[in-house]
Amino acid sequence: MDNRTAIINCTLELFAAHGYEAVGVQEIVKAAGITKPTLYHYFGSKQGLLEVILKEKFEQFNKSIEKVADYNGDLPLALYRLVSFYFNYVIQNPKFYRMSLSMIFSPPESDTYKAIMPFLQKLNGMLEELFKLASLDHGNMKGRHTAYAATLLGMIHTYIQLWFYGVIELNEEVAFKSVHQFMHGIYS
C-alpha cells in the first residue's frame, strides 16, 4: 500500500470513529505511520484530505446511484434497486458511510457540512429526477419530488443507523419491506 492510500484509509477510520472535528493532523500521521510533511505533500491540509476522500468516494457512489436509480416505468422496482444498492454499499463501506452520516448532520456553518454539501446536492438531484419521471406515470406524485427524495433518503438513513446499532440486518427482505412501506405512503 502506498503512502497516499495508507493516509486515506487511516483517516477514514479515524473520521468514522471520532468525527472530522475531533481528529487532529498529529493523530492522522501517527496512525498512518508518516510525517506531517508527507500528509501535506499529498493533500495540503486536513481539509484537503477530507475533500479528496469525499470526492473519490462520492464520485464512485453517485455514478452507481445514477445507474440504479434509472426509472423505466416501474417505480417500485427502481426504488428496490436503489435501496438494495444503498444497503449493500453500506455493508461494504461502513467507515465511509458512518463518516458521511456524521457530516450530513453537522452544523451548517461547519467545514464538514460545507465539504459534503455539493455531493449531497448531486445525490438529491438524482433522486428528485427519479420522482419527477415517475410523476409522469403517477399524476398524484406531481410536484412532490423534493419531499419524496428527502423522505426516501431519511428512511434509508434510519435503516442504516439501525444497522450500525445492531438492531436490524440490511438484507433483501428489509429492502423490500422498506420500499413497500414507502410506496404505500406516496401512493395515498
N, CA, C and O of each residue as an XYZ file, in Angstrom:
752
protein
N       0.845     -1.174      0.000
C       0.000      0.000      0.000
C       0.894      1.241      0.000
O       1.834      1.337      0.789
N       0.593      2.191     -0.893
C       1.392      3.414     -0.946
C       0.975      4.387      0.163
O      -0.064      4.208      0.799
N       1.790      5.405      0.383
C       1.535      6.379      1.454
C       0.164      7.039      1.316
O      -0.571      7.168      2.294
N      -0.168      7.450      0.113
C      -1.438      8.145     -0.120
C      -2.615      7.273      0.307
O      -3.507      7.734      1.019
N      -2.615      6.040     -0.120
C      -3.700      5.107      0.224
C      -3.722      4.833      1.721
O      -4.790      4.764      2.330
N      -2.555      4.678      2.302
C      -2.483      4.431      3.750
C      -3.047      5.616      4.533
O      -3.767      5.439      5.516
N      -2.717      6.804      4.093
C      -3.228      8.003      4.763
C      -4.751      8.055      4.656
O      -5.435      8.307      5.648
N      -5.277      7.820      3.471
C      -6.733      7.851      3.264
C      -7.414      6.800      4.138
O      -8.407      7.097      4.802
N      -6.895      5.591      4.141
C      -7.524      4.512      4.926
C      -7.500      4.800      6.422
O      -8.505      4.615      7.109
N      -6.355      5.253      6.927
C      -6.263      5.579      8.358
C      -7.178      6.745      8.714
O      -7.844      6.728      9.749
N      -7.207      7.741      7.863
C      -8.028      8.921      8.115
C      -9.504      8.562      8.103
O     -10.267      9.017      8.955
N      -9.898      7.764      7.158
C     -11.293      7.336      7.074
C     -11.714      6.613      8.352
O     -12.804      6.840      8.877
N     -10.847      5.754      8.835
C     -11.135      5.041     10.076
C     -11.256      6.009     11.256
O     -12.167      5.881     12.075
N     -10.349      6.965     11.341
C     -10.387      7.941     12.442
C     -11.617      8.849     12.352
O     -12.292      9.082     13.354
N     -11.904      9.355     11.160
C     -13.060     10.235     10.995
C     -14.365      9.492     11.278
O     -15.292     10.064     11.851
N     -14.440      8.219     10.879
C     -15.648      7.431     11.128
C     -15.841      7.185     12.616
O     -16.970      7.185     13.108
N     -14.754      6.977     13.323
C     -14.837      6.656     14.750
C     -15.046      7.892     15.626
O     -15.746      7.829     16.636
N     -14.437      9.020     15.236
C     -14.421     10.184     16.131
C     -15.025     11.450     15.537
O     -15.308     12.399     16.269
N     -15.226     11.480     14.224
C     -15.693     12.690     13.563
C     -14.522     13.544     13.102
O     -13.440     13.503     13.687
N     -14.746     14.297     12.072
C     -13.702     15.125     11.475
C     -13.121     16.119     12.475
O     -11.904     16.237     12.613
N     -13.991     16.818     13.159
C     -13.554     17.891     14.064
C     -12.687     17.381     15.210
O     -11.824     18.111     15.698
N     -12.900     16.145     15.647
C     -12.198     15.618     16.817
C     -10.829     15.029     16.494
O     -10.066     14.710     17.406
N     -10.511     14.882     15.228
C      -9.256     14.244     14.826
C      -8.270     15.301     14.345
O      -8.584     16.110     13.472
N      -7.083     15.281     14.924
C      -6.053     16.225     14.527
C      -5.069     15.616     13.540
O      -5.025     14.400     13.354
N      -4.290     16.471     12.920
C      -3.282     16.029     11.952
C      -2.285     15.089     12.620
O      -1.893     14.084     12.027
N      -1.875     15.400     13.835
C      -0.912     14.548     14.532
C      -1.450     13.132     14.700
O      -0.709     12.163     14.539
N      -2.711     13.010     15.018
C      -3.326     11.691     15.181
C      -3.352     10.929     13.847
O      -3.139      9.717     13.811
N      -3.611     11.644     12.771
C      -3.637     11.012     11.440
C      -2.249     10.504     11.063
O      -2.102      9.355     10.648
N      -1.229     11.354     11.204
C       0.109     10.942     10.775
C       0.642      9.805     11.643
O       1.361      8.931     11.159
N       0.291      9.821     12.913
C       0.723      8.732     13.800
C       0.066      7.410     13.376
O       0.738      6.382     13.291
N      -1.244      7.440     13.111
C      -1.960      6.223     12.715
C      -1.471      5.701     11.362
O      -1.414      4.491     11.141
N      -1.120      6.620     10.459
C      -0.668      6.212      9.120
C       0.818      5.881      9.088
O       1.303      5.328      8.101
N       1.551      6.211     10.156
C       2.989      5.933     10.192
C       3.778      6.799      9.238
O       4.737      6.344      8.615
N       3.367      8.062      9.124
C       4.038      9.003      8.224
C       4.363     10.281      8.988
O       4.076     10.389     10.181
N       4.961     11.243      8.297
C       5.258     12.547      8.898
C       4.244     13.568      8.382
O       3.567     13.342      7.379
N       4.157     14.679      9.080
C       3.257     15.755      8.648
C       3.593     16.249      7.239
O       2.684     16.455      6.434
N       4.891     16.446      6.920
C       5.195     16.887      5.553
C       4.680     15.920      4.472
O       4.326     16.346      3.373
N       4.641     14.636      4.788
C       4.124     13.672      3.813
C       2.634     13.905      3.595
O       2.164     13.907      2.457
N       1.889     14.101      4.680
C       0.456     14.384      4.555
C       0.245     15.663      3.749
O      -0.585     15.703      2.841
N       0.998     16.697      4.084
C       0.839     17.980      3.390
C       1.242     17.872      1.920
O       0.671     18.551      1.067
N       2.217     17.027      1.628
C       2.636     16.815      0.233
C       1.471     16.271     -0.598
O       1.222     16.746     -1.706
N       0.774     15.299     -0.075
C      -0.303     14.660     -0.822
C      -1.610     15.455     -0.806
O      -2.331     15.464     -1.804
N      -1.926     16.115      0.298
C      -3.268     16.682      0.469
C      -3.299     18.166      0.820
O      -4.363     18.780      0.750
N      -2.172     18.759      1.193
C      -2.125     20.171      1.514
C      -2.555     20.508      2.936
O      -1.977     21.393      3.568
N      -3.562     19.810      3.437
C      -4.090     20.082      4.774
C      -5.059     18.968      5.166
O      -5.372     18.088      4.365
N      -5.517     19.024      6.389
C      -6.538     18.064      6.839
C      -7.822     18.263      6.033
O      -8.473     17.292      5.650
N      -8.181     19.511      5.780
C      -9.373     19.804      4.969
C      -9.197     19.266      3.552
O     -10.134     18.718      2.971
N      -8.000     19.421      2.999
C      -7.724     18.884      1.666
C      -7.851     17.376      1.635
O      -8.349     16.807      0.663
N      -7.404     16.731      2.689
C      -7.534     15.271      2.813
C      -9.002     14.876      2.834
O      -9.402     13.940      2.142
N      -9.804     15.576      3.617
C     -11.240     15.306      3.661
C     -11.869     15.473      2.288
O     -12.664     14.636      1.861
N     -11.526     16.528      1.608
C     -12.098     16.789      0.286
C     -11.731     15.698     -0.712
O     -12.559     15.324     -1.544
N     -10.504     15.180     -0.646
C     -10.092     14.089     -1.534
C     -10.901     12.826     -1.229
O     -11.378     12.156     -2.145
N     -11.053     12.507      0.042
C     -11.825     11.322      0.430
C     -13.253     11.444     -0.081
O     -13.780     10.508     -0.683
N     -13.875     12.576      0.152
C     -15.255     12.768     -0.288
C     -15.374     12.681     -1.805
O     -16.275     12.024     -2.329
N     -14.463     13.345     -2.503
C     -14.520     13.343     -3.974
C     -14.390     11.928     -4.518
O     -15.193     11.501     -5.348
N     -13.385     11.204     -4.055
C     -13.157      9.855     -4.580
C     -14.318      8.912     -4.250
O     -14.785      8.166     -5.111
N     -14.769      8.950     -3.024
C     -15.822      8.019     -2.601
C     -17.186      8.391     -3.187
O     -17.918      7.518     -3.652
N     -17.529      9.678     -3.167
C     -18.850     10.077     -3.654
C     -18.948     10.020     -5.171
O     -20.026      9.747     -5.699
N     -17.869     10.265     -5.879
C     -17.941     10.138     -7.339
C     -18.299      8.709     -7.721
O     -19.146      8.488     -8.587
N     -17.665      7.750     -7.084
C     -17.965      6.338     -7.335
C     -19.400      6.018     -6.904
O     -20.146      5.374     -7.641
N     -19.773      6.464     -5.729
C     -21.113      6.205     -5.195
C     -22.186      6.815     -6.100
O     -23.151      6.141     -6.461
N     -22.021      8.080     -6.462
C     -23.032      8.752     -7.278
C     -23.142      8.166     -8.675
O     -24.236      8.135     -9.239
N     -22.038      7.701     -9.249
C     -22.112      7.036    -10.557
C     -22.958      5.771    -10.462
O     -23.753      5.478    -11.355
N     -22.784      5.036     -9.390
C     -23.576      3.824     -9.191
C     -25.043      4.157     -8.951
O     -25.929      3.483     -9.477
N     -25.300      5.188     -8.162
C     -26.683      5.607     -7.898
C     -27.367      6.001     -9.202
O     -28.528      5.662     -9.432
N     -26.648      6.708    -10.041
C     -27.203      7.142    -11.325
C     -27.693      5.945    -12.139
O     -28.727      6.016    -12.803
N     -26.953      4.864    -12.081
C     -27.341      3.652    -12.820
C     -28.540      2.960    -12.179
O     -29.485      2.589    -12.875
N     -28.509      2.784    -10.866
C     -29.581      2.018    -10.221
C     -30.863      2.829    -10.068
O     -31.940      2.248     -9.933
N     -30.771      4.158    -10.086
C     -31.965      4.995     -9.932
C     -32.603      5.325    -11.279
O     -33.417      6.243    -11.377
N     -32.240      4.594    -12.287
C     -32.794      4.811    -13.617
C     -34.263      4.379    -13.628
O     -34.575      3.219    -13.360
N     -35.155      5.309    -13.937
C     -36.593      5.000    -13.957
C     -36.980      4.452    -15.317
O     -36.725      5.072    -16.350
N     -37.596      3.289    -15.303
C     -38.010      2.647    -16.554
C     -39.496      2.303    -16.562
O     -39.919      1.358    -17.227
N     -40.286      3.078    -15.818
C     -41.725      2.849    -15.787
C     -42.195      2.007    -14.619
O     -43.399      1.832    -14.429
N     -41.273      1.484    -13.836
C     -41.628      0.630    -12.694
C     -41.001      1.236    -11.439
O     -39.865      0.916    -11.089
N     -41.745      2.111    -10.767
C     -41.209      2.812     -9.612
C     -40.829      1.877     -8.466
O     -39.743      2.026     -7.905
N     -41.687      0.913     -8.095
C     -41.265      0.017     -7.001
C     -39.945     -0.700     -7.302
O     -39.101     -0.845     -6.418
N     -39.768     -1.145     -8.540
C     -38.524     -1.828     -8.905
C     -37.333     -0.864     -8.829
O     -36.271     -1.230     -8.325
N     -37.510      0.368     -9.328
C     -36.418      1.348     -9.279
C     -36.043      1.643     -7.827
O     -34.859      1.729     -7.501
N     -37.029      1.798     -6.961
C     -36.744      2.081     -5.556
C     -36.120      0.884     -4.853
O     -35.231      1.044     -4.017
N     -36.580     -0.300     -5.188
C     -35.995     -1.512     -4.597
C     -34.518     -1.627     -4.989
O     -33.670     -1.917     -4.147
N     -34.219     -1.400     -6.268
C     -32.816     -1.441     -6.714
C     -31.989     -0.398     -5.965
O     -30.861     -0.668     -5.552
N     -32.553      0.781     -5.796
C     -31.865      1.871     -5.116
C     -31.590      1.535     -3.651
O     -30.462      1.680     -3.180
N     -32.613      1.090     -2.938
C     -32.453      0.761     -1.519
C     -31.504     -0.421     -1.348
O     -30.664     -0.414     -0.448
N     -31.627     -1.417     -2.184
C     -30.722     -2.578     -2.118
C     -29.283     -2.150     -2.353
O     -28.370     -2.607     -1.665
N     -29.084     -1.265     -3.332
C     -27.732     -0.767     -3.578
C     -27.189     -0.064     -2.344
O     -26.066     -0.329     -1.917
N     -27.985      0.832     -1.773
C     -27.556      1.545     -0.554
C     -27.132      0.566      0.524
O     -26.046      0.686      1.090
N     -27.989     -0.401      0.807
C     -27.699     -1.351      1.879
C     -26.411     -2.118      1.598
O     -25.579     -2.282      2.490
N     -26.246     -2.583      0.375
C     -25.025     -3.319      0.023
C     -23.795     -2.426      0.089
O     -22.733     -2.858      0.535
N     -23.936     -1.185     -0.353
C     -22.818     -0.247     -0.304
C     -22.375     -0.012      1.138
O     -21.181     -0.023      1.438
N     -23.336      0.198      2.016
C     -23.009      0.463      3.420
C     -22.331     -0.740      4.055
O     -21.382     -0.581      4.823
N     -22.798     -1.923      3.751
C     -22.187     -3.134      4.301
C     -20.727     -3.240      3.836
O     -19.862     -3.676      4.596
N     -20.459     -2.841      2.595
C     -19.103     -2.920      2.058
C     -18.228     -1.719      2.430
O     -17.002     -1.821      2.403
N     -18.845     -0.582      2.776
C     -18.111      0.651      3.071
C     -18.620      1.310      4.354
O     -18.975      2.489      4.336
N     -18.661      0.576      5.459
C     -19.275      1.130      6.670
C     -18.550      2.358      7.223
O     -19.194      3.273      7.736
N     -17.238      2.388      7.126
C     -16.494      3.533      7.680
C     -16.809      4.821      6.914
O     -17.065      5.868      7.507
N     -16.784      4.718      5.604
C     -17.093      5.907      4.813
C     -18.522      6.359      5.067
O     -18.774      7.553      5.222
N     -19.446      5.432      5.109
C     -20.837      5.848      5.268
C     -21.101      6.405      6.661
O     -21.863      7.361      6.806
N     -20.490      5.830      7.678
C     -20.645      6.375      9.034
C     -20.079      7.796      9.082
O     -20.684      8.690      9.672
N     -18.929      7.995      8.465
C     -18.341      9.327      8.430
C     -19.263     10.294      7.705
O     -19.490     11.405      8.184
N     -19.793      9.892      6.564
C     -20.641     10.803      5.792
C     -21.937     11.121      6.529
O     -22.417     12.252      6.459
N     -22.512     10.152      7.233
C     -23.716     10.440      8.019
C     -23.435     11.470      9.102
O     -24.238     12.375      9.324
N     -22.309     11.336      9.771
C     -21.994     12.316     10.817
C     -21.809     13.702     10.211
O     -22.143     14.705     10.842
N     -21.287     13.764      9.006
C     -21.087     15.041      8.340
C     -22.405     15.670      7.902
O     -22.577     16.886      7.986
N     -23.327     14.843      7.438
C     -24.626     15.330      6.986
C     -25.348     16.066      8.109
O     -26.022     17.070      7.879
N     -25.196     15.556      9.313
C     -25.909     16.128     10.444
C     -25.051     17.082     11.271
O     -25.391     17.395     12.412
N     -23.947     17.542     10.699
C     -23.114     18.518     11.398
C     -23.704     19.921     11.191
O     -24.531     20.110     10.299
N     -23.296     20.890     11.989
C     -23.846     22.245     11.856
C     -23.602     22.812     10.457
O     -22.520     22.631      9.897
N     -24.590     23.491      9.893
C     -24.452     24.031      8.529
C     -23.277     24.986      8.336
O     -22.801     25.153      7.213
N     -22.807     25.606      9.400
C     -21.683     26.548      9.287
C     -20.329     25.832      9.316
O     -19.299     26.450      9.043
N     -20.322     24.548      9.642
C     -19.059     23.826      9.815
C     -18.399     23.503      8.477
O     -19.056     23.425      7.438
N     -17.084     23.318      8.535
C     -16.328     22.936      7.339
C     -16.778     21.580      6.814
O     -16.804     21.358      5.604
N     -17.129     20.683      7.710
C     -17.535     19.344      7.276
C     -18.827     19.402      6.475
O     -18.947     18.760      5.431
N     -19.780     20.162      6.959
C     -21.061     20.287      6.244
C     -20.843     20.926      4.875
O     -21.400     20.474      3.874
N     -20.034     21.972      4.840
C     -19.757     22.658      3.578
C     -19.038     21.737      2.592
O     -19.244     21.834      1.382
N     -18.202     20.850      3.111
C     -17.465     19.929      2.239
C     -18.369     18.868      1.638
O     -18.167     18.457      0.495
N     -19.355     18.425      2.388
C     -20.201     17.330      1.900
C     -21.407     17.810      1.083
O     -21.971     17.041      0.305
N     -21.799     19.054      1.252
C     -23.000     19.570      0.595
C     -23.023     19.403     -0.920
O     -24.057     18.982     -1.438
N     -21.967     19.699     -1.668
C     -22.052     19.523     -3.126
C     -22.381     18.084     -3.531
O     -23.093     17.860     -4.510
N     -21.870     17.126     -2.789
C     -22.129     15.724     -3.105
C     -23.566     15.352     -2.757
O     -24.207     14.587     -3.478
N     -24.064     15.890     -1.660
C     -25.448     15.631     -1.265
C     -26.429     16.286     -2.231
O     -27.474     15.717     -2.543
N     -26.093     17.470     -2.697
C     -26.964     18.143     -3.654
C     -27.069     17.348     -4.951
O     -28.150     17.244     -5.532
N     -25.961     16.795     -5.400
C     -25.993     15.968     -6.609
C     -26.841     14.721     -6.375
O     -27.653     14.354     -7.224
N     -26.658     14.080     -5.245
C     -27.430     12.894     -4.905
C     -28.917     13.224     -4.828
O     -29.738     12.517     -5.414
N     -29.270     14.286     -4.115
C     -30.672     14.684     -4.020
C     -31.254     14.989     -5.388
O     -32.404     14.653     -5.670
N     -30.463     15.623     -6.234
C     -30.917     15.922     -7.595
C     -31.254     14.660     -8.369
O     -32.253     14.622     -9.088
N     -30.436     13.632     -8.232
C     -30.711     12.368     -8.927
C     -31.992     11.724     -8.404
O     -32.794     11.208     -9.183
N     -32.183     11.753     -7.089
C     -33.388     11.173     -6.513
C     -34.630     11.972     -6.910
O     -35.674     11.396     -7.218
N     -34.512     13.284     -6.901
C     -35.637     14.113     -7.325
C     -35.997     13.842     -8.777
O     -37.176     13.797     -9.129
N     -34.998     13.664     -9.614
C     -35.251     13.371    -11.030
C     -35.995     12.045    -11.192
O     -36.883     11.931    -12.037
N     -35.644     11.067    -10.404
C     -36.352      9.785    -10.424
C     -37.838      9.999    -10.153
O     -38.688      9.454    -10.857
N     -38.148     10.798     -9.125
C     -39.545     11.033     -8.781
C     -40.254     11.939     -9.790
O     -41.458     11.798    -10.000
N     -39.532     12.856    -10.408
C     -40.133     13.671    -11.474
C     -40.555     12.784    -12.638
O     -41.654     12.925    -13.174
N     -39.675     11.878    -13.017
C     -40.005     10.971    -14.123
C     -41.172     10.060    -13.755
O     -42.044      9.801    -14.584
N     -41.189      9.581    -12.538
C     -42.276      8.703    -12.100
C     -43.604      9.449    -12.051
O     -44.659      8.849    -12.256
N     -43.560     10.757    -11.780
C     -44.810     11.525    -11.702
C     -45.502     11.611    -13.054
O     -46.701     11.883    -13.112
N     -44.775     11.386    -14.138
C     -45.399     11.362    -15.453
C     -46.343     10.167    -15.578
O     -47.323     10.221    -16.321
N     -46.046      9.094    -14.853
C     -46.904      7.911    -14.849
C     -47.886      7.909    -13.682
O     -48.900      7.211    -13.714
N     -47.583      8.686    -12.666
C     -48.400      8.717    -11.450
C     -48.717     10.182    -11.128
O     -47.961     10.851    -10.424
N     -49.838     10.663    -11.649
C     -50.197     12.072    -11.546
C     -50.269     12.613    -10.131
O     -49.983     13.790     -9.910
N     -50.648     11.776     -9.156
C     -50.756     12.255     -7.775
C     -49.395     12.596     -7.169
O     -49.332     13.196     -6.096
N     -48.322     12.227     -7.834
C     -46.972     12.491     -7.325
C     -46.418     13.819     -7.841
O     -45.375     14.281     -7.377
N     -47.102     14.421     -8.785
C     -46.592     15.624     -9.442
C     -46.310     16.736     -8.422
O     -47.145     17.032     -7.567
N     -45.131     17.339     -8.524
C     -44.756     18.444     -7.672
C     -44.262     18.043     -6.288
O     -43.966     18.908     -5.464
N     -44.172     16.770     -6.028
C     -43.750     16.301     -4.702
C     -42.349     15.679     -4.714
O     -41.943     15.057     -3.733
N     -41.628     15.838     -5.785
C     -40.348     15.153     -5.962
C     -39.335     15.487     -4.864
O     -38.589     14.613     -4.424
N     -39.307     16.739     -4.425
C     -38.348     17.119     -3.375
C     -38.682     16.422     -2.062
O     -37.798     15.879     -1.400
N     -39.941     16.437     -1.692
C     -40.367     15.778     -0.449
C     -40.144     14.275     -0.522
O     -39.704     13.665      0.453
N     -40.442     13.674     -1.666
C     -40.250     12.228     -1.805
C     -38.778     11.845     -1.716
O     -38.425     10.860     -1.067
N     -37.924     12.621     -2.366
C     -36.490     12.321     -2.318
C     -35.967     12.442     -0.892
O     -35.211     11.588     -0.430
N     -36.369     13.499     -0.195
C     -35.913     13.692      1.185
C     -36.444     12.598      2.105
O     -35.721     12.097      2.967
N     -37.699     12.233      1.921
C     -38.298     11.197      2.764
C     -37.650      9.845      2.512
O     -37.369      9.107      3.456
N     -37.410      9.514      1.256
C     -36.761      8.241      0.934
C     -35.360      8.195      1.530
O     -34.973      7.195      2.134
N     -34.611      9.256      1.366
C     -33.251      9.293      1.900
C     -33.268      9.215      3.424
O     -32.426      8.540      4.016
N     -34.205      9.888      4.056
C     -34.336      9.813      5.511
C     -34.644      8.409      5.981
O     -34.097      7.948      6.982
N     -35.527      7.723      5.254
C     -35.867      6.342      5.596
C     -34.633      5.440      5.451
O     -34.352      4.615      6.321
N     -33.908      5.607      4.352
C     -32.708      4.802      4.121
C     -31.694      5.038      5.241
O     -31.130      4.089      5.784
N     -31.469      6.295      5.579
C     -30.510      6.607      6.647
C     -30.947      6.036      7.991
O     -30.109      5.610      8.786
N     -32.237      6.024      8.246
C     -32.732      5.450      9.505
C     -32.451      3.957      9.566
O     -31.990      3.457     10.592
N     -32.721      3.245      8.492
C     -32.420      1.810      8.461
C     -30.919      1.560      8.624
O     -30.509      0.628      9.316
N     -30.115      2.391      7.990
C     -28.663      2.234      8.099
C     -28.209      2.478      9.540
O     -27.369      1.740     10.056
N     -28.754      3.499     10.187
C     -28.413      3.757     11.588
C     -28.812      2.567     12.466
O     -28.056      2.175     13.355
N     -29.976      2.001     12.226
C     -30.397      0.823     12.990
C     -29.423     -0.330     12.783
O     -29.152     -1.092     13.711
N     -28.901     -0.457     11.576
C     -27.908     -1.499     11.299
C     -26.615     -1.207     12.053
O     -26.022     -2.106     12.650
N     -26.177      0.058     12.025
C     -24.966      0.415     12.758
C     -25.103      0.087     14.240
O     -24.127     -0.312     14.876
N     -26.297      0.249     14.795
C     -26.534     -0.028     16.220
C     -26.810     -1.503     16.497
O     -27.015     -1.886     17.649
N     -26.819     -2.337     15.450
C     -27.026     -3.768     15.635
C     -28.476     -4.166     15.853
O     -28.744     -5.263     16.343
N     -29.414     -3.299     15.502
C     -30.833     -3.571     15.728
C     -31.431     -4.412     14.602
O     -32.272     -5.277     14.850
N     -30.997     -4.160     13.360
C     -31.526     -4.894     12.205
C     -30.388     -5.351     11.309
O     -29.242     -4.927     11.462
N     -30.725     -6.215     10.381
C     -29.821     -6.603      9.307
C     -30.213     -5.829      8.055
O     -31.398     -5.581      7.830
N     -29.257     -5.452      7.257
C     -29.544     -4.836      5.966
C     -29.509     -5.943      4.928
O     -28.442     -6.345      4.465
N     -30.681     -6.429      4.573
C     -30.764     -7.526      3.617
C     -31.888     -7.258      2.620
O     -32.563     -6.230      2.684
N     -32.072     -8.185      1.713
C     -33.080     -8.030      0.654
C     -34.493     -7.924      1.225
O     -35.313     -7.163      0.712
N     -34.776     -8.673      2.269
C     -36.110     -8.630      2.871
C     -36.397     -7.244      3.459
O     -37.484     -6.699      3.266
N     -35.429     -6.682      4.170
C     -35.604     -5.343      4.748
C     -35.725     -4.313      3.628
O     -36.524     -3.382      3.732
N     -34.952     -4.466      2.573
C     -35.052     -3.544      1.437
C     -36.443     -3.614      0.825
O     -37.055     -2.579      0.560
N     -36.942     -4.804      0.601
C     -38.272     -4.976      0.014
C     -39.350     -4.371      0.907
O     -40.212     -3.632      0.431
N     -39.303     -4.683      2.198
C     -40.321     -4.177      3.125
C     -40.269     -2.658      3.250
O     -41.310     -2.008      3.338
N     -39.077     -2.093      3.258
C     -38.970     -0.639      3.384
C     -39.537      0.060      2.148
O     -40.222      1.076      2.265
N     -39.253     -0.481      0.978
C     -39.802      0.103     -0.251
C     -41.318     -0.065     -0.275
O     -42.040      0.855     -0.659
N     -41.789     -1.210      0.126
C     -43.233     -1.468      0.168
C     -43.923     -0.445      1.073
O     -44.951      0.123      0.704
N     -43.361     -0.218      2.241
C     -43.916      0.756      3.188
C     -43.882      2.165      2.590
O     -44.856      2.912      2.689
N     -42.767      2.516      1.977
C     -42.634      3.837      1.364
C     -43.663      4.019      0.261
O     -44.278      5.081      0.164
N     -43.863      3.009     -0.570
C     -44.792      3.099     -1.680
C     -46.222      3.332     -1.187
O     -46.974      4.079     -1.813
N     -46.598      2.709     -0.088
C     -47.944      2.939      0.461
C     -48.135      4.414      0.799
O     -49.214      4.968      0.591
N     -47.103      5.035      1.312
C     -47.193      6.441      1.683
C     -47.319      7.374      0.480
O     -48.084      8.338      0.525
N     -46.586      7.102     -0.586
C     -46.613      8.036     -1.713
C     -47.776      7.786     -2.665
O     -48.144      8.675     -3.432
N     -48.354      6.603     -2.628
C     -49.499      6.346     -3.500
C     -50.812      6.826     -2.895
O     -51.826      6.899     -3.590
N     -50.800      7.153     -1.601
C     -52.052      7.542     -0.963
C     -52.410      8.987     -1.262
O     -53.440      9.477     -0.798
